[in-house]
Amino acid sequence: MKYGFIRAAAAAPALSLANCPQNARAIIDCMKKACHEGVRFLVLPELCITGYTCGDLFLQKTLLDAAEEALLTILRETADLDMLTAVGLPLRITGKLYNCAAVCHKGRLLGIIPKTHLPNYGPFAELRHFVPAPDATLDIGFHGMTVPFGTKLLFTMRDLPAFTAAFEICEDLWAPNSPSTAHAMAGATLIGNLSASPETVGKDDWRRTLVTSQSAKLQCAYIYADAGLGESSTDLVFAGHNLIAEDGLILSESLPFGAGYAAAEIDVDKLTYERMRVSSFNVCPDSGYTRVYFDMALTDTGLTRAPSRHPFIPEDMQERERRCEMILNIQAAALARRIEHAYAKTAVVGISGGLDSCLALLVAVRAMERLGRPASDVLAVTMPCFGTTKRTRSNAEILTLELGAQLRCIDIAAVVNQHFADIGHDPDNHNVVFENAQARARTYILMDLANQTGGMVIGTGDLSELALGWATYNGDHMSMYGVNASVPKTLIRCIVRHCAEKAASETLRRVLIDIVDTPVSPELLPVDEGKMTQITEDIVGPYELHDFILFYALRYGFTPSKVFYLLCAAFEGTYDRETLKKWLCNFYRRFFIQQYKRSCLPDGPAVGSIGVSPRGGWMMPSDAQMALWHSEAESL
């Protein structure tokens, strides 16, 4: 459970209808297997001790006595299992019969939750046997134990309060006023659902939609355990469709008629961060709930699946294409609106032959298309100097011509050398003055060209560079509108490759692919025999690592130690721990020191949930101290 990870599971052990002792044995075996595999939160199906389809047998004392005895057997034989488990059974309480979830931990019965919404339509006749949950929470006696009974129960791990669970039963999820809504608002991060949902055509999609949407709306983990093998098939069929969702994303699923077991790691730290971040999620701690505490060892939850190395890029190819198109449309629509508002006659783009300026040019042309204007209203300017290679210059020129934009080439070497003479800088001294003078010269030339053509300068800098401060202040850092400011480098590479696959000509496709394959470089140091001598990732670190760090540090507020833990899991076998630590420390150092550059960024469209715009993307004082974050990263 270190770093807030809880392994949760939903299971549907094969049952023998109305044979409580045999079902108890199957449940115990399932619990032991799950606990051995590191599960710390297990949800079992509705009425799994008896079976859901017992019909009028539910009114038989023989069955009800056996169900209670089976629960006692389960408690007795799982006393050494450090795992919170919810088991379904019918229970007689105050002279009435309830459809219940019994919550167990290390042989203790922590609480009993009755079902609130009883279906009594179609094939369902639960009101024939059961009564709905009462409004109040009661303390009841159960075989010598005093146990809380009611729907408003929260089960909280004492040493990890973010692990707070609550439960509802089957139809409760389908009801418009699901108890889980109140549970989450009272502080539950994990919602368990003990269900017996019969399978019909299309039901699995409906069930999946309900679970994912509820987990998204409540910013919780939703663990749904569905009845399966062993239930009666007289009129209905049960398929054991188990689901685990976290904040709108399915983490694990056992398909209908499959294994009947789903497990995944839930990140409760992430959930609590999201609730803290989203102001419309108002926790109501004084809402009549009873909190039941339990103690559980803080063990290391090994991840059964490594996090994606590229969290900004969907793994599914169709979703990836859809996202690329959506981002291009967001960028183009935003730029078109700004061009229209400013009555700009041109969109001026400094084109280097690299990834960022390539995407900015593609967006500018698309924006003109939206406005019904020709691509020639985009002015692409290439400004070769000391570090420009034949490859990047050629790619810049071919790209511009293929897109139909205007192309101007302005060699800035003479201007920069004159500037060196003016300020008394030795041109053989290739320090930061040598580099930044070129970047600033390019920017003022673009600004002047925009004035000359009645246009506006389109910024090319991306989210990754801005996070690291890898931009020349008042150089490439500045523009009149920054279309790439919230798009990270790894995603830009993906978008440009997507554009290559959709290219209108083979020439355009080839040049886009070559731009993707070109090493990232500002090309500010002199070439060596025609080859670039300055590779950005050799200096600041691999962008795939920085984008990974950026995602988890800014999107979820994870600590450096947790980010490092995820880095090691994601990039095991590619980078050693020392290399990962080196670039992690470098990220935090640069991120804090370079905030002043982000505090005065030009406007630019947000395309995702992470941004560094000072107007809402990321608000941080430019002189904030990095000591806490950097020292934690250094100590790893």
C-alpha positions as CSV (number, residue, x, y, z in Angstrom):
1,M,0.0,0.0,0.0
2,K,3.0,2.3,-0.2
3,Y,2.4,5.3,-2.5
4,G,-1.3,4.8,-2.1
5,F,-1.8,1.7,-4.2
6,I,-4.4,-0.8,-3.1
7,R,-4.8,-4.1,-5.0
8,A,-8.5,-4.7,-5.3
9,A,-10.4,-7.6,-6.8
10,A,-13.9,-8.7,-7.7
11,A,-14.6,-12.4,-7.8
12,A,-17.4,-14.8,-8.6
13,P,-16.5,-18.2,-7.1
14,A,-18.6,-21.1,-8.5
15,L,-21.5,-21.7,-6.1
16,S,-23.8,-24.5,-5.3
17,L,-27.3,-23.1,-5.1
18,A,-28.7,-23.2,-1.5
19,N,-25.7,-25.2,-0.3
20,C,-24.3,-22.8,2.2
21,P,-21.5,-24.9,3.7
22,Q,-20.1,-25.7,0.2
23,N,-20.4,-22.1,-0.8
24,A,-18.5,-21.0,2.3
25,R,-15.7,-23.3,1.4
26,A,-15.5,-21.8,-2.2
27,I,-15.6,-18.3,-0.7
28,I,-12.8,-19.1,1.8
29,D,-10.6,-20.6,-1.0
30,C,-11.2,-17.6,-3.1
31,M,-10.4,-15.2,-0.3
32,K,-7.1,-17.1,0.5
33,K,-6.1,-17.1,-3.1
34,A,-6.8,-13.4,-3.5
35,C,-5.0,-12.4,-0.3
36,H,-2.0,-14.6,-1.3
37,E,-1.8,-12.6,-4.5
38,G,-1.7,-9.3,-2.6
39,V,-5.3,-8.3,-2.8
40,R,-6.3,-6.1,0.1
41,F,-9.9,-5.3,-0.9
42,L,-12.1,-8.1,-2.2
43,V,-15.8,-7.8,-3.3
44,L,-17.9,-11.0,-3.8
45,P,-21.3,-11.2,-5.5
46,E,-24.7,-10.5,-4.1
47,L,-26.1,-13.3,-1.9
48,C,-23.1,-15.5,-2.8
49,I,-23.4,-17.5,0.5
50,T,-26.8,-18.9,-0.6
51,G,-27.0,-17.9,-4.3
52,Y,-29.2,-15.2,-5.6
53,T,-31.8,-17.4,-7.3
54,C,-33.1,-19.3,-4.3
55,G,-36.6,-17.9,-4.7
56,D,-39.0,-18.8,-1.9
57,L,-36.3,-20.8,-0.2
58,F,-35.2,-17.4,1.2
59,L,-38.1,-17.7,3.6
60,Q,-36.9,-21.1,4.9
61,K,-35.3,-21.0,8.4
62,T,-33.1,-23.9,7.4
63,L,-31.4,-21.8,4.6
64,L,-31.2,-18.7,6.7
65,D,-29.6,-20.5,9.7
66,A,-27.1,-22.2,7.3
67,A,-26.2,-18.8,5.8
68,E,-25.4,-17.3,9.2
69,E,-23.4,-20.4,10.1
70,A,-21.5,-20.1,6.8
71,L,-20.6,-16.5,7.6
72,L,-19.3,-17.6,11.0
73,T,-17.2,-20.3,9.3
74,I,-15.8,-17.7,6.9
75,L,-14.9,-15.4,9.7
76,R,-13.3,-18.1,11.7
77,E,-11.2,-19.6,8.8
78,T,-10.0,-16.2,7.5
79,A,-8.9,-14.7,10.8
80,D,-5.3,-14.5,9.5
81,L,-6.2,-12.8,6.2
82,D,-5.3,-9.1,6.2
83,M,-7.9,-8.2,3.6
84,L,-11.2,-6.3,3.7
85,T,-13.8,-8.5,2.1
86,A,-17.5,-8.0,1.4
87,V,-19.7,-11.2,1.3
88,G,-23.4,-11.3,0.3
89,L,-26.0,-13.2,2.3
90,P,-29.6,-12.9,3.5
91,L,-29.9,-11.8,7.2
92,R,-32.8,-11.6,9.6
93,I,-32.6,-8.3,11.5
94,T,-35.3,-7.1,13.9
95,G,-37.8,-9.5,12.5
96,K,-37.3,-8.7,8.8
97,L,-35.2,-10.2,6.1
98,Y,-32.6,-8.1,4.4
99,N,-30.3,-8.6,1.3
100,C,-27.0,-7.8,2.9
101,A,-23.3,-7.3,2.4
102,A,-21.2,-8.5,5.4
103,V,-17.8,-6.7,5.6
104,C,-15.1,-8.8,7.1
105,H,-11.5,-8.3,8.1
106,K,-9.1,-10.7,9.9
107,G,-12.0,-12.7,11.3
108,R,-14.0,-9.7,12.5
109,L,-17.4,-8.7,11.2
110,L,-16.9,-4.9,10.8
111,G,-20.4,-4.1,9.6
112,I,-23.5,-5.2,7.7
113,I,-24.9,-3.1,4.8
114,P,-28.5,-3.8,3.6
115,K,-29.7,-3.3,0.0
116,T,-31.6,0.0,-0.5
117,H,-33.3,-0.4,-3.9
118,L,-35.1,-3.8,-4.4
119,P,-36.1,-4.5,-8.0
120,N,-39.6,-5.8,-8.3
121,Y,-40.2,-5.8,-12.1
122,G,-39.7,-8.2,-15.0
123,P,-38.0,-11.3,-13.7
124,F,-37.1,-9.7,-10.3
125,A,-39.3,-10.2,-7.2
126,E,-37.1,-9.1,-4.3
127,L,-39.9,-7.5,-2.4
128,R,-41.5,-10.9,-2.2
129,H,-38.7,-11.9,0.3
130,F,-36.7,-8.8,1.4
131,V,-37.4,-5.3,2.8
132,P,-35.4,-2.2,1.8
133,A,-32.7,-0.8,4.0
134,P,-33.9,1.3,7.0
135,D,-32.8,5.0,7.1
136,A,-31.1,4.7,10.5
137,T,-27.8,3.0,11.4
138,L,-28.3,0.5,14.2
139,D,-26.1,-1.5,16.4
140,I,-27.3,-5.1,16.2
141,G,-26.3,-8.4,17.9
142,F,-24.9,-11.1,15.8
143,H,-23.8,-14.4,17.5
144,G,-22.3,-12.6,20.4
145,M,-20.9,-9.6,18.4
146,T,-22.2,-6.1,18.3
147,V,-22.2,-4.9,14.7
148,P,-23.2,-1.7,13.0
149,F,-26.1,-2.2,10.5
150,G,-27.1,0.3,7.9
151,T,-26.2,1.9,4.6
152,K,-24.2,4.8,6.0
153,L,-21.1,2.9,7.0
154,L,-17.5,3.9,6.0
155,F,-14.6,1.5,6.5
156,T,-11.4,3.3,6.9
157,M,-7.8,2.0,7.3
158,R,-6.3,3.8,10.3
159,D,-2.8,4.2,8.9
160,L,-4.0,5.1,5.4
161,P,-7.2,7.1,5.6
162,A,-7.4,7.5,1.9
163,F,-8.4,3.8,1.9
164,T,-12.0,4.3,2.8
165,A,-14.6,1.9,1.5
166,A,-18.3,1.8,1.3
167,F,-20.8,-0.6,-0.4
168,E,-24.0,-0.8,-2.3
169,I,-25.8,-3.8,-3.8
170,C,-26.7,-4.4,-7.4
171,E,-29.8,-2.4,-8.2
172,D,-28.5,0.4,-6.0
173,L,-26.2,1.3,-8.9
174,W,-29.1,1.4,-11.4
175,A,-31.3,3.6,-9.3
176,P,-31.2,7.4,-10.0
177,N,-30.3,8.1,-6.3
178,S,-27.6,5.5,-5.9
179,P,-26.3,5.2,-2.3
180,S,-22.7,5.3,-3.7
181,T,-23.2,9.1,-4.5
182,A,-23.7,9.8,-0.8
183,H,-20.9,7.3,0.1
184,A,-18.4,9.2,-2.0
185,M,-19.6,12.6,-0.8
186,A,-19.0,11.3,2.8
187,G,-15.5,10.4,1.9
188,A,-15.4,6.9,0.4
189,T,-12.7,6.4,-2.2
190,L,-13.6,2.8,-3.0
191,I,-17.1,1.6,-3.7
192,G,-17.8,-2.1,-3.7
193,N,-20.9,-3.4,-5.4
194,L,-22.1,-6.9,-4.7
195,S,-24.3,-7.8,-7.7
196,A,-26.3,-10.5,-9.3
197,S,-27.0,-9.1,-12.7
198,P,-28.5,-11.5,-15.2
199,E,-27.0,-11.5,-18.7
200,T,-29.0,-10.4,-21.7
201,V,-28.0,-9.0,-25.1
202,G,-26.3,-5.7,-24.6
203,K,-26.4,-5.8,-20.8
204,D,-22.6,-6.0,-20.6
205,D,-22.2,-2.6,-22.4
206,W,-24.9,-1.0,-20.2
207,R,-23.2,-2.4,-17.1
208,R,-19.8,-1.2,-18.2
209,T,-21.1,2.3,-18.9
210,L,-22.8,2.6,-15.5
211,V,-19.7,1.5,-13.6
212,T,-17.3,3.7,-15.6
213,S,-19.6,6.8,-15.4
214,Q,-20.2,6.3,-11.7
215,S,-16.5,6.1,-11.0
216,A,-15.9,9.2,-13.1
217,K,-18.7,11.2,-11.6
218,L,-17.7,10.3,-8.0
219,Q,-14.0,10.3,-8.6
220,C,-13.7,7.0,-7.0
221,A,-12.7,3.4,-7.6
222,Y,-15.8,1.2,-8.3
223,I,-15.4,-2.6,-7.8
224,Y,-18.3,-4.5,-9.2
225,A,-18.6,-8.3,-8.4
226,D,-21.2,-10.1,-10.5
227,A,-22.8,-13.5,-9.8
228,G,-21.8,-16.3,-12.2
229,L,-21.5,-20.0,-12.4
230,G,-23.9,-22.0,-10.2
231,E,-26.9,-19.7,-10.2
232,S,-30.1,-21.2,-11.5
233,S,-30.7,-21.0,-15.2
234,T,-34.5,-21.6,-14.9
235,D,-35.2,-18.2,-16.5
236,L,-32.0,-16.2,-16.2
237,V,-28.3,-16.7,-16.9
238,F,-25.5,-15.1,-14.9
239,A,-22.1,-14.5,-16.5
240,G,-19.7,-13.3,-13.7
241,H,-19.0,-10.0,-15.5
242,N,-16.7,-8.4,-13.0
243,L,-15.4,-4.8,-13.4
244,I,-12.9,-2.5,-11.7
245,A,-13.0,1.1,-12.7
246,E,-11.0,4.1,-11.4
247,D,-12.1,7.7,-12.2
248,G,-13.8,6.8,-15.4
249,L,-11.3,4.2,-16.7
250,I,-11.7,0.4,-16.7
251,L,-8.6,-1.0,-15.0
252,S,-9.6,-4.7,-15.1
253,E,-12.5,-6.8,-16.3
254,S,-13.5,-10.4,-16.5
255,L,-15.6,-10.7,-19.6
256,P,-19.0,-12.4,-19.4
257,F,-18.8,-16.2,-19.1
258,G,-15.0,-15.8,-18.5
259,A,-12.8,-16.4,-15.5
260,G,-15.0,-14.5,-13.1
261,Y,-12.1,-12.7,-11.5
262,A,-10.7,-9.2,-12.0
263,A,-8.0,-7.5,-10.1
264,A,-6.1,-4.2,-10.3
265,E,-4.2,-1.7,-8.3
266,I,-6.3,1.3,-7.2
267,D,-4.4,4.6,-6.6
268,V,-6.2,6.1,-3.6
269,D,-3.7,9.0,-3.4
270,K,-4.7,10.0,-7.0
271,L,-8.4,9.9,-6.1
272,T,-8.0,12.1,-3.0
273,Y,-5.9,14.5,-5.0
274,E,-8.6,14.8,-7.7
275,R,-11.3,15.5,-5.1
276,M,-9.1,18.1,-3.5
277,R,-8.4,19.7,-6.9
278,V,-12.0,19.8,-8.2
279,S,-13.8,22.5,-6.3
280,S,-17.3,21.1,-7.3
281,F,-16.6,17.9,-5.3
282,N,-17.7,18.8,-1.8
283,V,-17.0,16.2,0.8
284,C,-19.6,16.1,3.6
285,P,-18.0,14.5,6.5
286,D,-20.8,15.3,8.9
287,S,-23.5,13.5,6.9
288,G,-24.7,10.9,9.4
289,Y,-22.2,8.2,8.5
290,T,-20.6,5.9,11.0
291,R,-16.9,5.4,10.4
292,V,-15.5,1.9,11.2
293,Y,-11.7,1.8,11.5
294,F,-9.5,-1.2,10.8
295,D,-5.8,-1.8,11.0
296,M,-3.9,-3.2,8.0
297,A,-0.2,-3.7,7.5
298,L,1.4,-1.0,5.2
299,T,2.9,-3.5,2.7
300,D,4.4,-2.7,-0.7
301,T,1.8,-3.2,-3.4
302,G,3.7,-4.5,-6.4
303,L,2.3,-3.3,-9.7
304,T,0.9,-6.1,-11.8
305,R,1.1,-3.9,-14.9
306,A,3.6,-1.1,-15.5
307,P,2.2,2.4,-16.1
308,S,2.3,3.6,-19.7
309,R,5.6,5.1,-20.7
310,H,3.8,7.7,-22.7
311,P,0.8,8.8,-20.6
312,F,-0.1,11.6,-23.0
313,I,-0.5,9.1,-25.8
314,P,-3.4,6.6,-25.9
315,E,-2.3,3.0,-26.5
316,D,-5.3,2.2,-28.6
317,M,-4.6,3.2,-32.2
318,Q,-8.1,4.4,-33.0
319,E,-8.2,6.5,-29.8
320,R,-4.8,7.8,-30.7
321,E,-6.0,9.0,-34.1
322,R,-9.1,10.5,-32.6
323,R,-7.0,12.4,-30.0
324,C,-4.6,13.7,-32.7
325,E,-7.4,15.0,-34.8
326,M,-9.1,16.6,-31.8
327,I,-5.9,18.4,-30.7
328,L,-5.3,19.7,-34.3
329,N,-8.9,20.9,-34.4
330,I,-8.6,22.7,-31.0
331,Q,-5.4,24.4,-32.1
332,A,-6.7,25.4,-35.5
333,A,-10.0,26.7,-34.2
334,A,-8.3,28.7,-31.5
335,L,-5.8,30.2,-33.9
336,A,-8.5,31.0,-36.5
337,R,-10.5,32.8,-33.8
338,R,-7.5,34.9,-32.8
339,I,-6.5,35.6,-36.4
340,E,-10.1,36.7,-37.1
341,H,-10.3,38.9,-34.0
342,A,-7.0,40.6,-34.7
343,Y,-7.8,41.1,-38.4
344,A,-4.4,39.5,-39.1
345,K,-3.5,39.3,-42.8
346,T,-0.9,36.7,-42.2
347,A,0.2,34.1,-39.8
348,V,4.0,34.2,-39.4
349,V,5.7,31.0,-38.4
350,G,9.5,30.6,-37.9
351,I,10.1,27.2,-39.5
352,S,13.3,25.3,-38.6
353,G,12.7,21.8,-39.9
354,G,12.0,20.6,-36.4
355,L,9.0,19.0,-34.8
356,D,7.5,22.1,-33.0
357,S,7.6,24.5,-35.9
358,C,6.3,21.7,-38.2
359,L,3.2,21.3,-36.0
360,A,2.7,25.1,-35.7
361,L,2.8,25.4,-39.5
362,L,0.4,22.5,-40.0
363,V,-2.0,24.2,-37.5
364,A,-1.6,27.6,-39.2
365,V,-2.5,26.2,-42.6
366,R,-5.5,24.4,-41.1
367,A,-6.6,27.6,-39.4
368,M,-6.6,29.4,-42.7
369,E,-8.7,26.6,-44.2
370,R,-11.3,27.1,-41.4
371,L,-11.4,30.8,-42.3
372,G,-11.8,30.0,-46.0
373,R,-8.5,31.6,-46.7
374,P,-5.6,30.3,-48.8
375,A,-2.6,28.6,-47.3
376,S,-0.5,31.4,-48.8
377,D,-1.7,33.7,-46.1
378,V,0.7,31.7,-43.9
379,L,4.2,33.1,-44.0
380,A,6.8,30.5,-43.1
381,V,10.3,32.0,-42.4
382,T,13.4,29.9,-42.3
383,M,16.4,31.7,-40.7
384,P,19.6,29.6,-41.1
385,C,22.6,30.4,-39.0
386,F,25.7,28.8,-37.6
387,G,24.1,25.5,-36.5
388,T,21.6,25.0,-39.3
389,T,22.0,21.7,-41.1
390,K,21.2,20.9,-44.7
391,R,18.7,18.3,-43.5
392,T,16.6,20.6,-41.4
393,R,16.7,23.5,-43.9
394,S,15.7,21.2,-46.7
395,N,12.8,19.8,-44.7
396,A,11.6,23.2,-43.7
397,E,11.5,24.3,-47.3
398,I,9.9,21.2,-48.7
399,L,7.3,21.2,-45.9
400,T,6.3,24.8,-46.6
401,L,6.0,24.4,-50.4
402,E,4.0,21.2,-50.0
403,L,1.5,22.9,-47.7
404,G,1.2,25.9,-50.1
405,A,2.4,28.5,-47.6
406,Q,4.7,31.4,-48.5
407,L,8.4,30.8,-47.9
408,R,11.0,33.3,-47.0
409,C,14.6,32.5,-46.2
410,I,16.6,35.1,-44.2
411,D,20.2,34.2,-43.3
412,I,20.8,35.8,-39.9
413,A,24.5,35.1,-39.6
414,A,25.5,38.6,-40.6
415,V,23.0,40.2,-38.2
416,V,24.2,38.1,-35.3
417,N,27.9,38.7,-36.0
418,Q,27.1,42.5,-36.1
419,H,25.4,42.1,-32.8
420,F,28.4,40.3,-31.4
421,A,30.6,43.2,-32.5
422,D,28.2,45.7,-31.0
423,I,28.2,44.1,-27.6
424,G,31.8,43.0,-27.7
425,H,31.3,39.3,-27.7
426,D,33.9,36.9,-29.1
427,P,32.1,34.8,-31.8
428,D,34.4,31.9,-31.0
429,N,33.0,31.8,-27.5
430,H,30.1,29.5,-27.9
431,N,28.4,30.2,-24.6
432,V,24.8,31.1,-23.8
433,V,25.3,34.6,-25.3
434,F,26.3,33.0,-28.6
435,E,23.2,30.7,-28.5
436,N,20.6,33.1,-27.3
437,A,21.6,36.0,-29.6
438,Q,20.5,33.8,-32.5
439,A,17.2,32.9,-30.9
440,R,16.4,36.5,-30.1
441,A,17.4,37.7,-33.6
442,R,15.0,35.2,-35.1
443,T,12.2,36.4,-32.8
444,Y,12.6,40.1,-33.6
445,I,12.8,39.4,-37.3
446,L,9.5,37.4,-37.1
447,M,7.9,40.2,-35.1
448,D,9.0,42.8,-37.7
449,L,7.8,40.7,-40.6
450,A,4.4,40.3,-38.8
451,N,4.2,44.1,-38.6
452,Q,5.3,44.4,-42.2
453,T,2.6,42.0,-43.5
454,G,-0.1,43.0,-41.1
455,G,0.1,39.6,-39.4
456,M,0.8,37.9,-36.1
457,V,3.7,35.7,-35.0
458,I,2.7,32.1,-34.1
459,G,4.7,30.6,-31.3
460,T,6.1,27.1,-31.7
461,G,7.3,26.2,-28.1
462,D,5.8,23.2,-26.5
463,L,4.7,22.1,-23.0
464,S,7.8,20.0,-22.4
465,E,10.1,22.8,-23.2
466,L,8.2,25.3,-21.1
467,A,8.1,23.0,-18.1
468,L,11.9,22.6,-18.3
469,G,12.5,26.3,-19.2
470,W,14.2,25.1,-22.4
471,A,13.5,28.4,-24.2
472,T,15.3,31.6,-24.7
473,Y,13.7,34.4,-22.7
474,N,12.2,36.9,-25.2
475,G,13.4,34.6,-27.9
476,D,11.5,31.5,-29.0
477,H,9.8,31.9,-25.6
478,M,7.8,34.8,-27.0
479,S,5.1,35.2,-29.7
480,M,1.7,36.7,-30.4
481,Y,-0.1,33.4,-29.9
482,G,1.4,30.1,-28.8
483,V,-0.4,27.2,-30.4
484,N,1.8,24.4,-29.0
485,A,2.0,25.7,-25.4
486,S,0.0,22.8,-23.9
487,V,1.1,20.0,-26.1
488,P,4.1,17.9,-24.8
489,K,6.9,16.8,-27.0
490,T,6.0,13.1,-27.1
491,L,2.5,14.0,-28.2
492,I,3.7,16.4,-30.9
493,R,5.8,13.7,-32.4
494,C,2.7,11.5,-32.4
495,I,0.5,14.2,-34.0
496,V,3.1,14.9,-36.8
497,R,3.3,11.2,-37.5
498,H,-0.5,11.1,-37.7
499,C,-0.4,14.0,-40.2
500,A,2.1,12.0,-42.2
501,E,-0.2,9.0,-42.4
502,K,-3.0,11.4,-43.7
503,A,-0.7,13.4,-46.0
504,A,-2.1,14.5,-49.4
505,S,1.1,13.6,-51.2
506,E,4.0,11.1,-50.9
507,T,6.4,14.0,-50.8
508,L,4.6,15.5,-47.8
509,R,4.4,12.2,-46.1
510,R,8.2,11.6,-46.5
511,V,9.2,15.0,-45.2
512,L,6.9,14.7,-42.2
513,I,8.3,11.3,-41.3
514,D,11.9,12.6,-41.7
515,I,11.0,15.5,-39.4
516,V,9.7,13.0,-36.8
517,D,13.0,11.0,-37.1
518,T,15.3,14.1,-36.8
519,P,16.9,14.5,-33.4
520,V,15.5,17.4,-31.4
521,S,18.0,20.3,-31.5
522,P,17.9,24.1,-31.3
523,E,20.8,24.1,-33.8
524,L,22.5,27.1,-32.1
525,L,26.0,25.6,-32.1
526,P,28.1,25.4,-35.3
527,V,27.8,22.3,-37.4
528,D,30.6,19.8,-37.6
529,E,31.1,18.7,-41.2
530,G,27.5,19.4,-41.9
531,K,26.2,17.5,-38.9
532,M,24.4,19.0,-35.9
533,T,26.5,19.1,-32.7
534,Q,23.8,20.0,-30.2
535,I,21.2,17.3,-29.2
536,T,18.6,18.6,-26.8
537,E,18.0,15.3,-25.0
538,D,21.7,14.9,-24.3
539,I,21.5,18.1,-22.4
540,V,18.2,18.2,-20.6
541,G,17.3,14.5,-20.7
542,P,15.0,12.3,-22.7
543,Y,11.6,13.8,-23.4
544,E,9.8,10.6,-22.8
545,L,11.1,10.7,-19.2
546,H,10.3,14.4,-18.7
547,D,6.8,14.0,-20.1
548,F,6.2,11.1,-17.8
549,I,7.4,13.1,-14.8
550,L,5.4,16.2,-16.0
551,F,2.2,14.1,-16.2
552,Y,2.3,12.7,-12.7
553,A,3.9,15.6,-10.9
554,L,1.5,18.2,-12.3
555,R,-1.7,16.3,-13.1
556,Y,-1.9,14.3,-9.9
557,G,0.5,16.2,-7.5
558,F,2.5,13.0,-6.8
559,T,5.6,13.3,-4.6
560,P,9.1,12.9,-6.2
561,S,9.4,9.5,-4.5
562,K,6.1,8.2,-6.0
563,V,7.0,9.6,-9.4
564,F,10.3,7.8,-9.2
565,Y,8.6,4.5,-8.1
566,L,6.4,4.8,-11.3
567,L,9.4,5.7,-13.4
568,C,11.2,2.6,-12.3
569,A,8.2,0.4,-13.0
570,A,7.6,1.9,-16.5
571,F,11.2,2.1,-17.8
572,E,12.7,-1.0,-16.2
573,G,15.2,-2.5,-18.6
574,T,15.6,0.7,-20.6
575,Y,17.1,3.1,-18.0
576,D,18.9,2.2,-14.8
577,R,17.8,3.8,-11.5
578,E,20.7,6.3,-11.4
579,T,19.8,7.6,-14.8
580,L,16.2,7.9,-13.8
581,K,17.1,9.7,-10.6
582,K,19.5,12.1,-12.5
583,W,16.8,13.3,-14.9
584,L,14.1,13.4,-12.1
585,C,16.3,15.7,-10.1
586,N,17.0,17.7,-13.2
587,F,13.3,18.1,-13.9
588,Y,12.5,19.5,-10.5
589,R,15.5,21.8,-10.5
590,R,14.7,23.3,-13.9
591,F,10.9,23.4,-13.3
592,F,11.3,25.6,-10.2
593,I,14.2,27.8,-11.4
594,Q,12.5,28.5,-14.8
595,Q,9.1,29.5,-13.6
596,Y,9.7,33.2,-14.4
597,K,9.6,32.3,-18.1
598,R,6.2,30.7,-17.7
599,S,4.8,33.6,-15.7
600,C,4.6,35.8,-18.8
601,L,3.6,33.4,-21.5
602,P,1.5,34.6,-24.5
603,D,-2.0,33.3,-25.0
604,G,-2.4,29.8,-26.3
605,P,-5.1,27.1,-26.3
606,A,-5.4,24.4,-23.7
607,V,-5.7,21.0,-25.3
608,G,-5.7,18.8,-22.2
609,S,-5.8,18.8,-18.4
610,I,-2.2,19.9,-18.0
611,G,-0.8,23.3,-18.9
612,V,1.6,25.9,-17.6
613,S,-0.3,29.0,-18.7
614,P,-0.1,31.6,-15.8
615,R,-3.8,32.3,-16.4
616,G,-5.0,29.0,-15.1
617,G,-2.8,26.2,-16.3
618,W,-0.2,26.6,-13.6
619,M,-0.1,29.3,-11.0
620,M,3.2,29.4,-9.0
621,P,5.3,32.3,-7.8
622,S,8.5,32.7,-9.8
623,D,10.6,32.6,-6.7
624,A,9.1,29.5,-5.1
625,Q,11.8,27.3,-3.5
626,M,12.5,23.9,-4.8
627,A,14.1,22.6,-1.6
628,L,11.4,20.1,-0.5
629,W,11.0,18.5,-3.9
630,H,14.6,18.5,-5.0
631,S,15.9,17.1,-1.7
632,E,13.3,14.3,-1.8
633,A,14.4,13.4,-5.3
634,E,18.1,13.6,-4.3
635,S,17.5,11.2,-1.4
636,L,16.1,8.4,-3.5
